[in-house]
């Protein structure tokens, strides 16, 4: 069966197909030494309006790595046939029990917030086993083995984030403030519900980057430099063959 994902950029579509084929052929996700197969990867968490997706794109381009952000939603829609309106209701969000029941009924048997989270986790593991991938959000920091990737949190002052949302979404200041607060809250509750962690805790990340007084290019360069250090550490840890 050929996997066709027209909504995804061709290179990403090709890579996802390759990853799926590798899973079927080699059963990599079931291997006992999965942690040793994972990486390198970048798991990028972000505050709403802190330009996390833009920075992720810049890092991916500099490193020539694959990017998984909106592509995750595209893949889930195309591969499982779930309507985008339903995916948007559970993507990095936590629904109450009544809303979850309604979503499940409308989306068809087997679709729920938990099901979606499980499918996303499987895709992230699949991508990470092939390495050289930048993943935005979706709890990647809590799904993938920490020692084989870099976890980064992008933050910014509230006025900066509100201004970004106003510009990108054409909202007034009050509406933008509400959007930032609600989106941050939804993501925080989602992470707490599924991973029992506090997304805003800086101790959970290898690097926290504040873009309030830092250009997006400088932020991307900082992350790329940190990824370089990660690569050097992996080489040092790699066991040497005894001849």
N, CA, C and O of each residue as an XYZ file, in Angstrom:
972
protein
N       0.848     -1.196      0.000
C       0.000      0.000      0.000
C       0.881      1.242      0.000
O       1.784      1.350      0.830
N       0.643      2.174     -0.903
C       1.446      3.382     -1.004
C       0.855      4.462     -0.116
O      -0.337      4.757     -0.197
N       1.691      5.053      0.734
C       1.260      6.145      1.607
C       1.349      7.452      0.838
O       2.435      7.834      0.401
N       0.229      8.146      0.661
C       0.212      9.396     -0.091
C      -0.222     10.522      0.817
O      -1.331     10.487      1.350
N       0.619     11.520      1.009
C       0.335     12.630      1.912
C       0.503     13.935      1.143
O       1.517     14.611      1.317
N      -0.451     14.309      0.304
C      -0.295     15.478     -0.564
C      -0.188     16.792      0.166
O       0.349     17.750     -0.391
N      -0.678     16.882      1.396
C      -0.670     18.162      2.107
C       0.695     18.492      2.672
O       0.934     19.623      3.095
N       1.600     17.514      2.687
C       2.918     17.717      3.272
C       3.918     18.021      2.167
O       3.840     17.451      1.078
N       4.845     18.906      2.441
C       5.890     19.223      1.489
C       6.582     17.937      1.056
O       6.733     17.018      1.861
N       7.009     17.858     -0.215
C       7.443     16.598     -0.826
C       8.545     15.916     -0.031
O       8.499     14.703      0.175
N       9.534     16.679      0.419
C      10.642     16.058      1.132
C      10.169     15.421      2.421
O      10.570     14.305      2.750
N       9.315     16.126      3.156
C       8.804     15.580      4.418
C       7.958     14.357      4.149
O       8.048     13.367      4.876
N       7.129     14.411      3.104
C       6.297     13.264      2.739
C       7.177     12.059      2.450
O       6.890     10.953      2.908
N       8.241     12.267      1.699
C       9.145     11.178      1.337
C       9.798     10.586      2.566
O       9.938      9.368      2.669
N      10.205     11.446      3.513
C      10.864     10.961      4.722
C       9.910     10.169      5.602
O      10.288      9.127      6.139
N       8.669     10.649      5.759
C       7.711      9.915      6.574
C       7.443      8.545      5.965
O       7.358      7.550      6.685
N       7.311      8.490      4.655
C       7.116      7.202      3.992
C       8.311      6.287      4.272
O       8.139      5.102      4.557
N       9.514      6.842      4.188
C      10.725      6.063      4.447
C      10.732      5.550      5.881
O      11.081      4.396      6.132
N      10.341      6.415      6.829
C      10.327      6.007      8.228
C       9.324      4.881      8.458
O       9.619      3.916      9.163
N       8.132      5.007      7.860
C       7.107      3.986      8.026
C       7.586      2.653      7.458
O       7.383      1.606      8.074
N       8.218      2.688      6.288
C       8.721      1.462      5.686
C       9.799      0.825      6.557
O       9.843     -0.397      6.701
N      10.671      1.655      7.140
C      11.723      1.121      8.007
C      11.134      0.462      9.247
O      11.640     -0.554      9.723
N      10.058      1.052      9.763
C       9.414      0.464     10.942
C       8.863     -0.919     10.607
O       9.021     -1.859     11.385
N       8.221     -1.041      9.458
C       7.629     -2.320      9.079
C       8.698     -3.362      8.803
O       8.545     -4.532      9.152
N       9.784     -2.925      8.174
C      10.814     -3.871      7.752
C      11.703     -4.317      8.896
O      12.003     -5.502      9.047
N      12.120     -3.342      9.704
C      13.115     -3.640     10.734
C      12.553     -3.668     12.154
O      13.260     -4.028     13.095
N      11.292     -3.293     12.309
C      10.663     -3.252     13.632
C      11.518     -2.467     14.624
O      11.794     -2.923     15.734
N      11.919     -1.300     14.202
C      12.847     -0.526     15.026
C      12.217     -0.058     16.326
O      12.900      0.033     17.346
N      10.933      0.239     16.303
C      10.298      0.726     17.522
C      10.201     -0.346     18.589
O      10.081     -0.032     19.773
N      10.252     -1.624     18.182
C      10.134     -2.718     19.133
C      11.493     -3.218     19.607
O      11.557     -4.095     20.468
N      12.561     -2.686     19.071
C      13.887     -3.175     19.426
C      14.213     -2.849     20.877
O      13.829     -1.799     21.392
N      14.926     -3.760     21.525
C      15.269     -3.552     22.939
C      16.207     -2.372     23.122
O      16.157     -1.689     24.145
N      17.056     -2.131     22.142
C      18.033     -1.049     22.284
C      17.557      0.225     21.608
O      18.365      0.987     21.077
N      16.234      0.464     21.623
C      15.671      1.655     20.996
C      16.365      2.940     21.436
O      16.690      3.761     20.578
N      16.613      3.162     22.761
C      17.260      4.410     23.170
C      18.599      4.642     22.471
O      18.970      5.789     22.222
N      19.328      3.569     22.152
C      20.615      3.717     21.498
C      20.484      4.024     20.017
O      21.460      4.416     19.378
N      19.285      3.850     19.460
C      19.067      4.108     18.045
C      18.545      5.525     17.797
O      18.560      5.999     16.661
N      18.096      6.186     18.828
C      17.425      7.474     18.679
C      18.421      8.620     18.551
O      19.454      8.646     19.221
N      18.088      9.569     17.673
C      18.821     10.816     17.593
C      19.854     10.851     16.474
O      20.122      9.858     15.797
N      20.425     12.053     16.314
C      20.178     13.256     17.107
C      18.857     13.933     16.719
O      18.385     13.809     15.589
N      18.285     14.639     17.672
C      17.041     15.362     17.430
C      17.035     16.642     18.259
O      17.805     16.791     19.208
N      16.154     17.556     17.883
C      15.896     18.758     18.670
C      14.427     18.779     19.031
O      13.571     18.769     18.146
N      14.122     18.806     20.316
C      12.746     18.939     20.796
C      12.574     20.382     21.269
O      13.185     20.798     22.253
N      11.746     21.133     20.566
C      11.613     22.557     20.839
C      10.231     22.861     21.414
O       9.211     22.716     20.740
N      10.226     23.283     22.675
C       9.006     23.728     23.338
C       8.968     25.249     23.261
O      10.018     25.889     23.193
N       7.779     25.834     23.272
C       7.714     27.291     23.118
C       6.505     27.878     23.805
O       5.455     27.243     23.906
N       6.669     29.115     24.281
C       5.543     29.902     24.743
C       4.804     30.437     23.522
O       5.402     30.642     22.466
N       3.515     30.659     23.671
C       2.713     31.203     22.580
C       3.203     32.596     22.196
O       3.345     33.473     23.048
N       3.461     32.789     20.900
C       3.905     34.084     20.426
C       5.398     34.319     20.543
O       5.873     35.417     20.255
N       6.153     33.300     20.964
C       7.598     33.457     21.120
C       8.364     33.057     19.864
O       9.587     32.924     19.896
N       7.650     32.865     18.764
C       8.264     32.570     17.454
C       8.996     31.234     17.436
O      10.011     31.087     16.755
N       8.485     30.267     18.180
C       9.122     28.954     18.233
C       9.166     28.258     16.882
O      10.184     27.667     16.521
N       8.073     28.323     16.134
C       8.038     27.648     14.830
C       9.018     28.284     13.853
O       9.675     27.582     13.084
N       9.117     29.611     13.880
C      10.049     30.292     12.988
C      11.492     29.918     13.312
O      12.297     29.689     12.410
N      11.812     29.859     14.601
C      13.165     29.488     15.013
C      13.450     28.037     14.634
O      14.545     27.717     14.172
N      12.469     27.162     14.829
C      12.646     25.764     14.452
C      12.952     25.631     12.966
O      13.807     24.840     12.568
N      12.246     26.413     12.147
C      12.482     26.392     10.702
C      13.906     26.829     10.375
O      14.565     26.220      9.533
N      14.379     27.873     11.032
C      15.730     28.366     10.793
C      16.779     27.333     11.207
O      17.773     27.139     10.507
N      16.557     26.673     12.344
C      17.501     25.643     12.800
C      17.529     24.479     11.817
O      18.598     23.983     11.462
N      16.354     24.047     11.382
C      16.273     22.933     10.434
C      17.016     23.263      9.141
O      17.704     22.410      8.582
N      16.877     24.498      8.671
C      17.555     24.900      7.444
C      19.065     24.946      7.639
O      19.815     24.507      6.766
N      19.521     25.477      8.780
C      20.953     25.556      9.036
C      21.577     24.173      9.171
O      22.680     23.931      8.679
N      20.869     23.272      9.837
C      21.392     21.926     10.082
C      21.103     20.971      8.924
O      21.668     19.879      8.854
N      20.215     21.395      8.013
C      19.742     20.532      6.935
C      19.071     19.285      7.518
O      19.289     18.159      7.071
N      18.245     19.539      8.538
C      17.470     18.481      9.187
C      16.018     18.586      8.737
O      15.602     19.591      8.160
N      15.257     17.531      9.011
C      13.826     17.552      8.737
C      13.106     18.303      9.858
O      13.610     18.406     10.976
N      11.931     18.820      9.543
C      11.138     19.579     10.505
C       9.770     18.935     10.662
O       9.103     18.626      9.675
N       9.359     18.737     11.902
C       8.020     18.245     12.198
C       7.321     19.266     13.087
O       7.648     19.414     14.264
N       6.362     19.961     12.507
C       5.573     20.942     13.234
C       4.139     20.794     12.756
O       3.426     19.899     13.210
N       3.712     21.647     11.858
C       2.390     21.494     11.265
C       2.299     20.214     10.441
O       1.207     19.692     10.213
N       3.447     19.713      9.998
C       3.477     18.463      9.241
C       2.872     17.311     10.030
O       2.341     16.368      9.445
N       2.950     17.383     11.357
C       2.367     16.339     12.200
C       0.851     16.302     12.016
O       0.261     15.230     11.880
N       0.232     17.476     12.012
C      -1.214     17.565     11.814
C      -1.587     17.085     10.418
O      -2.566     16.359     10.242
N      -0.792     17.499      9.420
C      -1.057     17.087      8.042
C      -1.019     15.566      7.910
O      -1.887     14.963      7.279
N       0.000     14.959      8.516
C       0.147     13.508      8.420
C      -1.010     12.786      9.095
O      -1.552     11.823      8.552
N      -1.385     13.250     10.273
C      -2.473     12.601     10.996
C      -3.783     12.701     10.212
O      -4.576     11.760     10.189
N      -3.997     13.835      9.581
C      -5.215     14.017      8.784
C      -5.216     13.082      7.574
O      -6.219     12.423      7.300
N      -4.103     13.023      6.855
C      -4.045     12.231      5.640
C      -3.979     10.729      5.924
O      -4.630      9.935      5.245
N      -3.194     10.349      6.925
C      -2.967      8.925      7.179
C      -4.149      8.256      7.869
O      -4.475      7.109      7.562
N      -4.799      8.963      8.803
C      -5.890      8.369      9.572
C      -7.267      8.871      9.126
O      -8.288      8.333      9.552
N      -7.299      9.898      8.273
C      -8.568     10.391      7.774
C      -9.376     11.185      8.774
O     -10.573     11.390      8.575
N      -8.752     11.635      9.840
C      -9.461     12.418     10.858
C      -9.615     13.861     10.388
O      -8.630     14.467      9.965
N     -10.811     14.427     10.447
C     -11.017     15.818     10.014
C     -10.105     16.785     10.760
O      -9.876     16.634     11.960
N      -9.591     17.773     10.046
C      -8.689     18.744     10.660
C      -9.340     19.496     11.815
O      -8.671     19.844     12.788
N     -10.644     19.748     11.711
C     -11.321     20.484     12.779
C     -11.263     19.720     14.092
O     -11.216     20.326     15.163
N     -11.265     18.383     14.017
C     -11.169     17.578     15.234
C      -9.732     17.500     15.728
O      -9.473     17.539     16.931
N      -8.799     17.388     14.784
C      -7.395     17.349     15.179
C      -7.020     18.627     15.918
O      -6.302     18.583     16.917
N      -7.506     19.766     15.427
C      -7.176     21.043     16.054
C      -7.717     21.136     17.475
O      -7.210     21.909     18.288
N      -8.751     20.346     17.775
C      -9.340     20.378     19.114
C      -8.503     19.624     20.137
O      -8.615     19.868     21.338
N      -7.661     18.702     19.660
C      -6.883     17.899     20.610
C      -5.382     18.086     20.455
O      -4.615     17.601     21.286
N      -4.941     18.786     19.397
C      -3.512     18.984     19.188
C      -2.947     19.906     20.254
O      -3.221     21.106     20.254
N      -2.157     19.343     21.163
C      -1.564     20.064     22.283
C      -2.621     20.709     23.184
O      -2.395     21.768     23.768
N      -3.758     20.061     23.283
C      -4.814     20.553     24.158
C      -5.378     19.400     24.973
O      -5.241     18.232     24.611
N      -6.015     19.757     26.081
C      -6.699     18.756     26.893
C      -8.174     19.106     26.959
O      -8.545     20.194     27.399
N      -9.010     18.180     26.518
C     -10.445     18.412     26.534
C     -11.059     17.851     27.813
O     -10.547     16.890     28.388
N     -12.146     18.450     28.246
C     -12.855     17.883     29.383
C     -13.581     16.614     28.937
O     -13.658     16.330     27.742
N     -14.107     15.863     29.882
C     -14.661     14.546     29.561
C     -15.834     14.624     28.596
O     -15.973     13.766     27.725
N     -16.691     15.653     28.740
C     -17.853     15.752     27.868
C     -17.429     16.093     26.441
O     -17.915     15.492     25.483
N     -16.516     17.063     26.304
C     -16.031     17.433     24.982
C     -15.318     16.265     24.318
O     -15.420     16.071     23.106
N     -14.597     15.489     25.119
C     -13.887     14.335     24.576
C     -14.860     13.298     24.015
O     -14.608     12.717     22.960
N     -15.965     13.067     24.715
C     -16.964     12.101     24.247
C     -17.577     12.581     22.931
O     -17.756     11.792     22.003
N     -17.899     13.877     22.851
C     -18.488     14.434     21.643
C     -17.520     14.329     20.472
O     -17.906     13.941     19.370
N     -16.257     14.679     20.718
C     -15.243     14.601     19.674
C     -15.083     13.178     19.174
O     -14.970     12.944     17.971
N     -15.073     12.222     20.103
C     -14.921     10.821     19.733
C     -16.084     10.349     18.879
O     -15.884      9.617     17.909
N     -17.290     10.758     19.226
C     -18.475     10.335     18.471
C     -18.468     10.922     17.060
O     -18.783     10.234     16.088
N     -18.104     12.203     16.962
C     -18.089     12.851     15.656
C     -16.957     12.294     14.798
O     -17.131     12.053     13.604
N     -15.797     12.093     15.419
C     -14.629     11.655     14.668
C     -14.665     10.204     14.280
O     -13.888      9.769     13.430
N     -15.543      9.454     14.880
C     -15.608      8.039     14.566
C     -14.957      7.214     15.653
O     -14.226      7.744     16.490
N     -15.216      5.937     15.644
C     -14.723      5.025     16.666
C     -13.198      5.045     16.706
O     -12.546      4.984     15.663
N     -12.644      5.128     17.876
C     -11.202      5.039     18.026
C     -10.483      6.375     18.073
O      -9.281      6.402     18.337
N     -11.176      7.500     17.825
C     -10.502      8.790     17.886
C     -10.811      9.483     19.206
O     -11.973      9.672     19.566
N      -9.772      9.852     19.912
C      -9.909     10.579     21.161
C      -8.598     11.313     21.399
O      -7.632     11.131     20.658
N      -8.571     12.135     22.429
C      -7.344     12.843     22.770
C      -6.217     11.865     23.058
O      -5.089     12.067     22.609
N      -6.513     10.805     23.804
C      -5.488      9.815     24.143
C      -4.999      9.076     22.906
O      -3.804      8.817     22.760
N      -5.932      8.737     22.014
C      -5.555      8.054     20.784
C      -4.654      8.933     19.936
O      -3.648      8.473     19.396
N      -5.021     10.194     19.824
C      -4.227     11.124     19.030
C      -2.832     11.279     19.627
O      -1.842     11.273     18.894
N      -2.744     11.416     20.944
C      -1.451     11.562     21.605
C      -0.584     10.331     21.373
O       0.620     10.447     21.143
N      -1.193      9.165     21.432
C      -0.450      7.919     21.191
C       0.085      7.877     19.757
O       1.225      7.472     19.531
N      -0.727      8.290     18.804
C      -0.309      8.276     17.399
C       0.822      9.271     17.161
O       1.768      8.977     16.431
N       0.725     10.447     17.776
C       1.776     11.443     17.643
C       3.075     10.931     18.255
O       4.146     11.094     17.670
N       2.983     10.315     19.423
C       4.175      9.781     20.089
C       4.856      8.734     19.215
O       6.083      8.697     19.123
N       4.061      7.892     18.579
C       4.616      6.865     17.696
C       5.347      7.501     16.517
O       6.422      7.046     16.127
N       4.753      8.564     15.948
C       5.393      9.254     14.832
C       6.693      9.927     15.275
O       7.681      9.901     14.541
N       6.702     10.527     16.464
C       7.911     11.194     16.948
C       9.031     10.186     17.193
O      10.189     10.452     16.870
N       8.692      9.037     17.761
C       9.697      7.992     17.967
C      10.225      7.492     16.634
O      11.422      7.248     16.478
N       9.341      7.345     15.695
C       9.715      6.873     14.371
C      10.695      7.840     13.726
O      11.715      7.424     13.174
N      10.384      9.141     13.796
C      11.257     10.160     13.216
C      12.596     10.212     13.941
O      13.646     10.329     13.310
N      12.553     10.125     15.261
C      13.775     10.257     16.055
C      14.720      9.080     15.862
O      15.932      9.239     16.009
N      14.192      7.898     15.536
C      15.083      6.755     15.299
C      15.911      6.967     14.033
O      16.980      6.377     13.873
N      15.415      7.805     13.150
C      16.179      8.123     11.949
C      17.038      9.360     12.146
O      17.924      9.635     11.336
N      16.787     10.106     13.210
C      17.637     11.215     13.589
C      17.560     12.425     12.677
O      16.856     12.434     11.667
N      18.318     13.455     13.074
C      18.409     14.708     12.322
C      17.021     15.276     12.043
O      16.652     15.513     10.893
N      16.265     15.487     13.109
C      14.912     16.007     12.986
C      14.656     17.053     14.065
O      15.083     16.894     15.208
N      13.960     18.120     13.695
C      13.542     19.173     14.618
C      12.047     18.992     14.862
O      11.254     19.009     13.921
N      11.665     18.819     16.125
C      10.274     18.572     16.480
C       9.767     19.725     17.341
O      10.377     20.070     18.353
N       8.650     20.315     16.933
C       8.083     21.450     17.659
C       6.930     20.965     18.536
O       5.949     20.419     18.032
N       7.052     21.166     19.852
C       5.967     20.863     20.779
C       5.602     19.402     20.853
O       6.449     18.528     20.668
N       4.319     19.134     21.130
C       3.722     17.797     21.196
C       4.356     16.912     22.262
O       4.268     15.688     22.168
N       4.995     17.504     23.277
C       5.549     16.718     24.375
C       6.755     15.894     24.000
O       7.073     14.925     24.689
N       7.444     16.253     22.918
C       8.591     15.465     22.457
C       9.654     15.318     23.537
O      10.284     14.268     23.657
N       9.851     16.369     24.320
C      10.852     16.315     25.399
C      10.568     15.165     26.361
O      11.501     14.605     26.936
N       9.305     14.805     26.546
C       8.934     13.790     27.523
C       8.726     12.413     26.895
O       8.484     11.439     27.607
N       8.817     12.328     25.582
C       8.627     11.070     24.873
C       9.959     10.437     24.494
O      10.121      9.221     24.595
N      10.912     11.254     24.058
C      12.167     10.747     23.512
C      13.256     10.667     24.580
O      13.256     11.462     25.520
N      14.194      9.707     24.445
C      15.308      9.590     25.397
C      16.108     10.883     25.443
O      16.568     11.375     24.413
N      16.270     11.424     26.627
C      16.849     12.764     26.753
C      18.310     12.820     26.326
O      18.743     13.826     25.765
N      19.073     11.776     26.575
C      20.505     11.812     26.308
C      20.853     11.797     24.825
O      22.016     11.965     24.458
N      19.860     11.597     23.977
C      20.153     11.466     22.548
C      19.623     12.637     21.728
O      19.548     12.566     20.502
N      19.260     13.708     22.414
C      18.773     14.889     21.710
C      18.924     16.113     22.585
O      19.375     16.025     23.727
N      18.545     17.247     22.044
C      18.604     18.513     22.769
C      17.188     19.033     22.954
O      16.416     19.109     21.998
N      16.848     19.393     24.193
C      15.530     19.957     24.474
C      15.684     21.442     24.767
O      16.496     21.840     25.602
N      14.896     22.256     24.072
C      15.008     23.715     24.169
C      13.632     24.311     24.435
O      12.631     23.859     23.880
N      13.591     25.314     25.276
C      12.373     26.065     25.562
C      12.574     27.496     25.079
O      13.528     28.163     25.480
N      11.672     27.968     24.214
C      11.723     29.338     23.709
C      10.718     30.183     24.495
O       9.531     29.863     24.551
N      11.211     31.264     25.101
C      10.352     32.137     25.896
C      10.541     33.579     25.432
O      11.479     33.898     24.701
N       9.625     34.441     25.873
C       9.710     35.871     25.553
C       8.793     36.625     26.501
O       7.855     36.041     27.044
N       9.048     37.930     26.713
C       8.163     38.744     27.554
C       6.748     38.775     26.968
O       6.557     38.594     25.766
N       5.767     39.006     27.834
C       4.378     38.978     27.398
C       4.097     40.030     26.322
O       3.392     39.736     25.357
N       4.628     41.241     26.464
C       4.340     42.275     25.472
C       4.879     41.887     24.095
O       4.258     42.195     23.078
N       6.023     41.220     24.058
C       6.584     40.737     22.793
C       5.658     39.706     22.166
O       5.385     39.754     20.967
N       5.178     38.777     22.978
C       4.337     37.690     22.465
C       2.982     38.208     21.991
O       2.461     37.765     20.968
N       2.427     39.139     22.735
C       1.146     39.721     22.331
C       1.304     40.469     21.009
O       0.441     40.384     20.136
N       2.402     41.195     20.866
C       2.635     41.934     19.626
C       2.769     40.982     18.438
O       2.276     41.270     17.348
N       3.427     39.863     18.650
C       3.587     38.883     17.568
C       2.235     38.311     17.146
O       1.953     38.167     15.956
N       1.415     37.993     18.126
C       0.092     37.426     17.826
C      -0.789     38.469     17.134
O      -1.522     38.132     16.204
N      -0.728     39.713     17.567
C      -1.492     40.779     16.920
C      -1.105     40.899     15.447
O      -1.964     41.044     14.577
N       0.191     40.836     15.185
C       0.680     41.006     13.817
C       0.296     39.816     12.933
O      -0.143     39.996     11.797
N       0.468     38.590     13.465
C       0.265     37.401     12.642
C      -1.205     37.054     12.458
O      -1.599     36.531     11.415
N      -2.016     37.346     13.472
C      -3.416     36.952     13.415
C      -4.370     38.118     13.189
O      -5.580     37.921     13.075
N      -3.835     39.313     13.127
C      -4.689     40.466     12.886
C      -5.663     40.735     14.017
O      -6.791     41.164     13.773
N      -5.247     40.492     15.248
C      -6.103     40.670     16.411
C      -5.809     41.988     17.109
O      -4.724     42.550     16.965
N      -6.776     42.472     17.859
C      -6.555     43.608     18.726
C      -5.770     43.170     19.952
O      -5.598     41.974     20.187
N      -5.296     44.124     20.728
C      -4.454     43.787     21.879
C      -5.187     42.910     22.885
O      -4.614     41.940     23.381
N      -6.428     43.225     23.195
C      -7.181     42.442     24.173
C      -7.382     41.008     23.689
O      -7.199     40.061     24.454
N      -7.758     40.848     22.422
C      -7.971     39.504     21.879
C      -6.664     38.720     21.831
O      -6.642     37.515     22.085
N      -5.573     39.415     21.504
C      -4.271     38.744     21.444
C      -3.830     38.284     22.833
O      -3.288     37.189     22.982
N      -4.060     39.110     23.840
C      -3.737     38.723     25.219
C      -4.512     37.477     25.621
O      -3.965     36.560     26.233
N      -5.791     37.456     25.269
C      -6.620     36.299     25.593
C      -6.125     35.050     24.858
O      -6.077     33.963     25.433
N      -5.760     35.215     23.588
C      -5.278     34.084     22.796
C      -3.997     33.506     23.396
O      -3.863     32.288     23.513
N      -3.064     34.366     23.774
C      -1.797     33.909     24.368
C      -2.057     33.148     25.659
O      -1.515     32.064     25.873
N      -2.889     33.726     26.516
C      -3.166     33.096     27.810
C      -3.861     31.749     27.639
O      -3.501     30.778     28.305
N      -4.847     31.682     26.760
C      -5.600     30.449     26.580
C      -4.750     29.361     25.927
O      -4.823     28.197     26.320
N      -3.946     29.733     24.935
C      -3.112     28.736     24.265
C      -2.043     28.198     25.200
O      -1.800     26.992     25.239
N      -1.405     29.081     25.952
C      -0.418     28.629     26.942
C      -1.064     27.689     27.957
O      -0.497     26.657     28.315
N      -2.259     28.062     28.415
C      -2.955     27.243     29.402
C      -3.282     25.869     28.825
O      -3.073     24.853     29.489
N      -3.788     25.829     27.602
C      -4.137     24.554     26.975
C      -2.922     23.640     26.851
O      -3.005     22.443     27.126
N      -1.804     24.207     26.440
C      -0.585     23.406     26.297
C      -0.088     22.916     27.652
O       0.334     21.768     27.786
N      -0.141     23.788     28.651
C       0.319     23.403     29.986
C      -0.521     22.260     30.551
O       0.013     21.308     31.120
N      -1.841     22.365     30.388
C      -2.726     21.319     30.904
C      -2.515     20.011     30.139
O      -2.539     18.930     30.728
N      -2.311     20.114     28.837
C      -2.061     18.929     28.019
C      -0.815     18.186     28.499
O      -0.842     16.966     28.666
N       0.274     18.920     28.720
C       1.521     18.304     29.179
C       1.341     17.699     30.571
O       1.833     16.605     30.845
N       0.640     18.409     31.440
C       0.416     17.898     32.792
C      -0.435     16.638     32.770
O      -0.157     15.687     33.500
N      -1.473     16.627     31.936
C      -2.392     15.494     31.878
C      -1.728     14.250     31.307
O      -1.940     13.153     31.823
N      -0.934     14.395     30.260
C      -0.384     13.231     29.565
C       1.026     12.856     30.006
O       1.422     11.697     29.878
N       1.789     13.814     30.521
C       3.179     13.523     30.868
C       3.514     13.855     32.318
O       4.640     13.626     32.758
N       2.550     14.389     33.065
C       2.715     14.684     34.496
C       3.913     15.596     34.757
O       4.657     15.418     35.722
N       4.076     16.573     33.871
C       5.163     17.530     33.999
C       4.615     18.943     33.831
O       3.512     19.138     33.320
N       5.394     19.917     34.264
C       5.032     21.320     34.109
C       5.835     21.889     32.949
O       7.050     22.056     33.053
N       5.161     22.184     31.850
C       5.849     22.593     30.627
C       6.723     23.822     30.818
O       7.749     23.956     30.151
N       6.339     24.714     31.708
C       7.078     25.961     31.898
C       8.272     25.830     32.843
O       8.996     26.804     33.048
N       8.492     24.656     33.419
C       9.602     24.458     34.345
C      10.923     24.491     33.579
O      11.171     23.596     32.771
N      11.777     25.487     33.801
C      13.026     25.595     33.030
C      13.998     24.454     33.298
O      14.873     24.180     32.476
N      13.854     23.784     34.447
C      14.769     22.690     34.789
C      14.569     21.458     33.909
O      15.400     20.550     33.920
N      13.495     21.419     33.160
C      13.216     20.262     32.315
C      13.956     20.315     30.985
O      13.961     19.338     30.237
N      14.587     21.459     30.685
C      15.180     21.651     29.365
C      16.692     21.833     29.450
O      17.228     22.288     30.460
N      17.360     21.466     28.364
C      18.806     21.646     28.297
C      19.164     23.110     28.079
O      20.230     23.565     28.495
N      18.270     23.840     27.427
C      18.545     25.232     27.081
C      17.246     26.016     27.049
O      16.251     25.559     26.486
N      17.258     27.196     27.652
C      16.123     28.124     27.590
C      16.598     29.385     26.884
O      17.583     29.999     27.296
N      15.903     29.769     25.825
C      16.297     30.925     25.020
C      15.202     31.986     25.098
O      14.049     31.729     24.752
N      15.579     33.184     25.558
C      14.648     34.307     25.648
C      14.858     35.193     24.429
O      15.926     35.780     24.259
N      13.835     35.289     23.576
C      13.971     36.058     22.331
C      13.476     37.496     22.469
O      13.323     38.199     21.470
N      13.228     37.929     23.688
C      12.776     39.299     23.891
C      13.783     40.317     23.414
O      13.406     41.321     22.808
N      15.070     40.080     23.676
C      16.139     40.987     23.248
C      17.140     40.281     22.345
O      18.302     40.679     22.254
N      16.675     39.227     21.678
C      17.551     38.419     20.837
C      16.866     38.203     19.491
O      15.690     37.841     19.449
N      17.570     38.417     18.416
C      16.972     38.199     17.100
C      16.708     36.710     16.898
O      17.333     35.865     17.540
N      15.776     36.399     16.001
C      15.471     34.995     15.737
C      16.670     34.278     15.127
O      16.890     33.095     15.385
N      17.442     34.993     14.320
C      18.647     34.388     13.744
C      19.671     34.068     14.828
O      20.302     33.011     14.799
N      19.836     34.976     15.778
C      20.778     34.723     16.877
C      20.294     33.550     17.734
O      21.095     32.732     18.187
N      18.986     33.477     17.950
C      18.435     32.364     18.721
C      18.697     31.048     18.005
O      19.085     30.062     18.631
N      18.485     31.033     16.686
C      18.734     29.818     15.912
C      20.210     29.445     15.960
O      20.549     28.269     16.093
N      21.086     30.433     15.851
C      22.527     30.164     15.898
C      22.932     29.577     17.243
O      23.773     28.680     17.303
N      22.340     30.078     18.322
C      22.635     29.563     19.665
C      22.251     28.089     19.781
O      22.986     27.285     20.355
N      21.097     27.753     19.230
C      20.633     26.370     19.285
C      21.513     25.475     18.414
O      21.865     24.366     18.815
N      21.864     25.953     17.233
C      22.734     25.173     16.349
C      24.074     24.896     17.027
O      24.601     23.787     16.938
N      24.622     25.902     17.703
C      25.888     25.713     18.421
C      25.735     24.662     19.514
O      26.621     23.828     19.707
N      24.623     24.700     20.221
C      24.374     23.709     21.265
C      24.227     22.310     20.682
O      24.677     21.334     21.283
N      23.599     22.210     19.515
C      23.489     20.909     18.841
C      24.864     20.395     18.448
O      25.110     19.189     18.470
N      25.756     21.301     18.091
C      27.118     20.901     17.773
C      27.817     20.301     18.971
O      28.522     19.299     18.848
N      27.628     20.910     20.136
C      28.204     20.361     21.362
C      27.611     18.993     21.678
O      28.308     18.091     22.143
N      26.308     18.852     21.416
C      25.655     17.566     21.646
C      26.279     16.485     20.772
O      26.517     15.369     21.235
N      26.546     16.817     19.502
C      27.157     15.849     18.600
C      28.531     15.423     19.081
O      28.888     14.250     18.974
N      29.306     16.361     19.610
C      30.630     16.028     20.128
C      30.531     15.103     21.337
O      31.330     14.177     21.472
N      29.556     15.344     22.218
C      29.372     14.493     23.385
C      28.981     13.085     22.970
O      29.432     12.115     23.580
N      28.146     12.958     21.939
C      27.735     11.635     21.465
C      28.924     10.855     20.925
O      29.010      9.643     21.118
N      29.850     11.547     20.243
C      31.029     10.877     19.714
C      31.925     10.380     20.840
O      32.510      9.300     20.750
N      32.028     11.185     21.913
C      32.853     10.793     23.049
C      32.278      9.571     23.749
O      33.018      8.691     24.188
N      30.919      9.520     23.852
C      30.258      8.417     24.553
C      30.217      7.140     23.721
O      30.034      6.051     24.265
N      30.389      7.269     22.385
C      30.231      6.107     21.521
C      31.306      5.072     21.824
O      32.488      5.415     21.820
N      30.942      3.817     22.086
C      31.916      2.784     22.389
C      32.825      2.525     21.195
O      32.356      2.493     20.057
N      34.104      2.341     21.438
C      35.066      2.067     20.403
C      35.170      0.584     20.121
O      35.115     -0.232     21.041
N      35.321      0.227     18.852
C      35.494     -1.182     18.484
C      36.906     -1.637     18.867
O      37.883     -0.918     18.662
N      36.985     -2.815     19.412
C      38.274     -3.378     19.809
C      38.757     -4.300     18.711
O      38.139     -5.331     18.446
N      39.864     -3.936     18.064
C      40.362     -4.732     16.933
C      41.244     -5.887     17.368
O      41.733     -6.641     16.527
